[in-house]
C-alpha cells in the first residue's frame, strides 16, 4: 500500500511545536502537503523548512486561530498555494507552548478563562468556518478536533482547560451533523497525559510518569502514540466514521 494521503492537503493548527509538529510530520509521511498554521511564526517556518529538507511539501502560515481574519487568511493562502483543503487538524490550544495556570477553580483569573475559551474552543470554530467553504466546494473534507482525556474524567485543577476541551466533544458531534451532507467527516481525538514538552523539567517528567500508573498500558505517552489516530481520521480508511471521539491514552479512560 502506498501513502494514504497522496495528493491531499492538510492544515495543522499549532503545528510548529510538540504534538502538533508530530501530527504534521505523520501526515506528510502519509503523502499530504502540510500547512503549518502556527502563532509562533518562527517555529512554523522552521518546521516547514525541516520538512522540506526531508523531501516533504510544507508551507508555514503564521496564524492566530482566535482571530477570525487570521483564520480566514490561513485558508485563503492554503487554497492559493495548493488549490484545495482536504484535512484540518484543530490542534492549537493554550496548554504547553502557551502556558496556563494549573490552579483551583476560584483562583483562575477571568481574563485567562476568556483567553482559554477564545483559543481552545472559539479557535476551532473559526478554523472550521474558514476551511469548510472550500471543503464544500470539493464535496470532501476531514476535520480532526483535538480534545483531552481530562474532558471525560475531570481534573482537580485547570478547570478552564478541561471545560474548553469538553466543549470540543459537543462541537465535534454538532458539526458532524451539519456538514455530513457535504461529505465532510468531523471526528475527535482525546489524548491522555502526553510528554509533549520540548525541554521537560524534573517536575514535568514526574507528572507524566505518575499518569502512566493509571493506565492499562503502564508507560509514558509520547506524541508518536497519537499520530496514527490522526492519520486514520485524515485518510479514506475513516470515510464512513463521523461525530466520534477516539480516546488515545493507553487505557486510562475506558468509555
VMD Tcl script that draws the C-alpha trace (Angstrom):
set ca {
  {0.00 0.00 0.00}
  {1.20 3.49 -0.85}
  {0.82 6.66 1.22}
  {-2.83 7.13 2.19}
  {-2.84 10.91 1.75}
  {-1.09 11.28 -1.58}
  {-2.40 14.42 -3.30}
  {-4.20 15.66 -0.19}
  {-3.62 19.00 1.57}
  {-3.67 19.12 5.36}
  {-3.65 22.08 7.73}
  {-2.38 21.52 11.27}
  {-3.02 24.41 13.63}
  {-0.36 24.76 16.29}
  {1.82 22.59 14.07}
  {5.15 24.19 14.91}
  {5.69 22.57 18.29}
  {5.27 19.33 20.21}
  {2.31 17.13 19.38}
  {1.17 19.40 16.55}
  {4.51 19.05 14.81}
  {4.30 15.28 15.24}
  {0.83 15.29 13.63}
  {2.13 17.34 10.72}
  {5.10 15.04 10.20}
  {2.94 11.92 10.13}
  {0.52 13.45 7.63}
  {3.49 14.44 5.45}
  {4.83 10.89 5.68}
  {1.41 9.71 4.51}
  {1.85 11.84 1.38}
  {0.00 15.05 2.24}
  {1.15 18.57 1.54}
  {1.16 20.08 5.03}
  {0.39 23.62 6.14}
  {1.92 24.58 9.49}
  {-0.57 27.14 10.86}
  {1.10 28.47 13.98}
  {1.01 31.62 16.10}
  {4.77 31.26 16.61}
  {5.85 32.31 13.11}
  {9.50 31.39 13.67}
  {8.59 27.87 14.80}
  {6.26 27.48 11.81}
  {8.97 28.47 9.38}
  {11.50 26.14 10.99}
  {9.10 23.18 10.98}
  {8.19 23.74 7.33}
  {11.85 24.13 6.37}
  {12.76 20.93 8.23}
  {10.01 19.01 6.45}
  {11.01 20.36 3.04}
  {14.63 19.39 3.70}
  {13.40 15.86 4.32}
  {11.63 15.81 0.97}
  {8.10 16.68 2.11}
  {5.92 19.53 0.86}
  {5.20 22.02 3.64}
  {4.11 25.64 3.96}
  {4.27 27.86 7.05}
  {1.42 30.30 7.65}
  {1.51 32.48 10.80}
  {-1.95 32.04 12.30}
  {-3.82 33.12 15.41}
  {-6.87 30.85 15.40}
  {-8.63 33.09 17.92}
  {-8.68 35.87 15.31}
  {-11.25 35.47 12.53}
  {-9.27 37.40 9.92}
  {-6.16 35.35 10.65}
  {-8.05 32.05 10.33}
  {-9.55 33.20 7.03}
  {-6.11 34.21 5.76}
  {-4.85 30.73 6.68}
  {-7.49 29.16 4.46}
  {-7.03 31.69 1.65}
  {-3.26 31.19 1.46}
  {-3.65 27.41 1.54}
  {-6.05 27.45 -1.40}
  {-3.86 29.97 -3.22}
  {-0.88 27.63 -2.90}
  {-2.49 24.22 -3.31}
  {-5.94 24.76 -4.77}
  {-7.73 22.71 -2.11}
  {-8.05 21.86 1.60}
  {-8.69 18.23 2.46}
  {-7.79 17.94 6.14}
  {-7.92 20.28 9.12}
  {-6.38 19.23 12.44}
  {-7.61 21.61 15.14}
  {-4.66 21.22 17.47}
  {-3.83 24.81 18.51}
  {-4.51 25.31 22.21}
  {-3.32 27.02 25.35}
  {-1.57 24.22 27.20}
  {2.23 23.89 26.87}
  {3.65 26.29 24.27}
  {1.26 28.96 25.53}
  {1.14 28.02 29.24}
  {-1.86 28.02 31.54}
  {-2.45 28.21 35.27}
  {-2.86 24.83 36.99}
  {-4.93 26.36 39.76}
  {-8.15 25.67 41.66}
  {-11.35 26.88 40.01}
  {-11.68 30.00 42.16}
  {-8.10 31.17 41.64}
  {-8.20 31.45 37.88}
  {-8.23 35.00 36.55}
  {-11.33 35.70 34.41}
  {-9.12 37.08 31.64}
  {-7.27 33.74 31.48}
  {-10.61 31.89 31.37}
  {-11.72 34.04 28.43}
  {-8.42 33.60 26.58}
  {-8.60 29.82 27.09}
  {-12.06 29.67 25.51}
  {-11.03 32.04 22.73}
  {-8.15 29.84 21.61}
  {-9.16 26.29 22.53}
  {-12.84 26.44 21.65}
  {-13.63 29.50 19.55}
  {-10.38 28.96 17.64}
  {-11.53 25.52 16.49}
  {-14.85 27.01 15.40}
  {-13.20 29.87 13.48}
  {-10.76 27.50 11.75}
  {-13.69 25.31 10.67}
  {-15.63 28.35 9.44}
  {-12.58 29.30 7.36}
  {-11.94 25.93 5.68}
  {-15.39 24.38 5.29}
  {-16.46 26.56 2.32}
  {-13.57 25.07 0.31}
  {-14.36 21.56 1.55}
  {-17.97 22.05 0.47}
  {-16.87 23.09 -3.00}
  {-14.79 19.91 -3.19}
  {-17.56 17.76 -1.66}
  {-14.86 16.29 0.57}
  {-13.13 17.06 3.83}
  {-11.76 15.61 7.06}
  {-11.77 17.63 10.27}
  {-9.98 16.23 13.31}
  {-10.53 18.09 16.56}
  {-8.20 17.53 19.50}
  {-9.86 17.24 22.90}
  {-8.38 15.67 26.03}
  {-8.97 12.68 28.24}
  {-9.49 15.15 31.10}
  {-12.76 16.20 29.44}
  {-14.08 12.69 30.12}
  {-12.60 12.24 33.58}
  {-12.39 15.73 35.04}
  {-9.40 17.18 36.85}
  {-8.70 18.71 40.25}
  {-7.11 21.77 38.65}
  {-7.20 23.81 35.39}
  {-10.99 23.75 35.12}
  {-10.86 26.29 32.30}
  {-8.75 23.97 30.14}
  {-10.92 20.93 30.89}
  {-14.08 22.91 30.15}
  {-12.70 24.08 26.80}
  {-11.81 20.51 25.84}
  {-15.22 19.22 26.95}
  {-16.73 21.80 24.63}
  {-14.78 20.27 21.75}
  {-16.64 16.96 22.29}
  {-20.04 18.58 21.75}
  {-18.69 20.80 18.99}
  {-17.48 17.71 17.09}
  {-20.85 15.97 17.22}
  {-22.87 19.04 16.29}
  {-20.62 20.00 13.39}
  {-20.64 16.40 12.10}
  {-24.43 16.60 11.87}
  {-24.29 19.90 9.98}
  {-21.68 19.05 7.34}
  {-22.28 15.37 6.73}
  {-24.47 16.25 3.73}
  {-21.36 17.86 2.22}
  {-19.34 14.65 2.56}
  {-17.24 16.17 5.34}
  {-16.29 13.96 8.28}
  {-15.71 15.51 11.71}
  {-14.07 13.42 14.40}
  {-12.15 13.93 17.61}
  {-9.03 12.53 19.27}
  {-8.76 12.73 23.06}
  {-5.14 12.27 24.18}
  {-4.08 11.21 27.63}
  {-1.30 12.92 29.57}
  {1.46 13.18 26.97}
  {5.12 14.06 27.27}
  {4.91 16.80 24.67}
  {7.16 19.38 26.34}
  {10.27 20.03 24.27}
  {12.50 20.62 27.31}
  {10.70 18.97 30.25}
  {11.97 19.66 33.74}
  {12.02 17.12 36.56}
  {8.56 18.13 37.75}
  {7.02 17.54 34.32}
  {8.76 14.18 33.98}
  {7.40 13.09 37.36}
  {3.88 14.23 36.44}
  {3.91 12.30 33.15}
  {5.35 9.22 34.86}
  {2.63 9.35 37.53}
  {-0.04 9.33 34.81}
  {1.36 6.05 33.50}
  {0.31 4.29 36.70}
  {-3.38 4.90 35.88}
  {-3.17 3.11 32.53}
  {-3.67 -0.43 31.37}
  {-0.51 0.13 29.29}
  {1.75 1.48 32.00}
  {4.26 3.70 30.27}
  {4.68 7.37 29.49}
  {2.67 8.52 26.48}
  {4.53 10.37 23.70}
  {3.32 12.33 20.66}
  {4.13 9.34 18.45}
  {1.38 7.40 20.25}
  {-1.20 9.84 18.88}
  {-0.25 10.31 15.25}
  {-1.75 7.05 13.98}
  {-5.22 8.02 15.16}
  {-4.98 11.39 13.41}
  {-3.69 9.79 10.20}
  {-6.57 7.29 10.32}
  {-9.20 10.02 10.65}
  {-7.49 12.02 7.88}
  {-7.47 9.08 5.47}
  {-10.11 7.31 3.40}
  {-9.99 4.46 5.93}
  {-12.43 6.51 8.05}
  {-14.75 7.70 5.27}
  {-17.89 6.33 7.00}
  {-16.97 7.48 10.51}
  {-18.08 10.87 11.79}
  {-19.03 12.53 15.07}
  {-16.84 10.13 17.04}
  {-14.22 10.59 19.76}
  {-11.27 8.21 19.96}
  {-9.50 8.21 23.33}
  {-5.79 7.53 22.95}
  {-4.39 7.21 26.47}
  {-3.14 3.66 26.96}
  {-6.37 2.58 28.62}
  {-6.62 5.15 31.41}
  {-10.15 6.20 30.48}
  {-12.30 3.42 29.01}
  {-15.71 4.59 27.89}
}
mol new
graphics top color blue
foreach p $ca { graphics top sphere $p radius 0.5 }
foreach p [lrange $ca 0 end-1] q [lrange $ca 1 end] { graphics top cylinder $p $q radius 0.2 }
display resetview
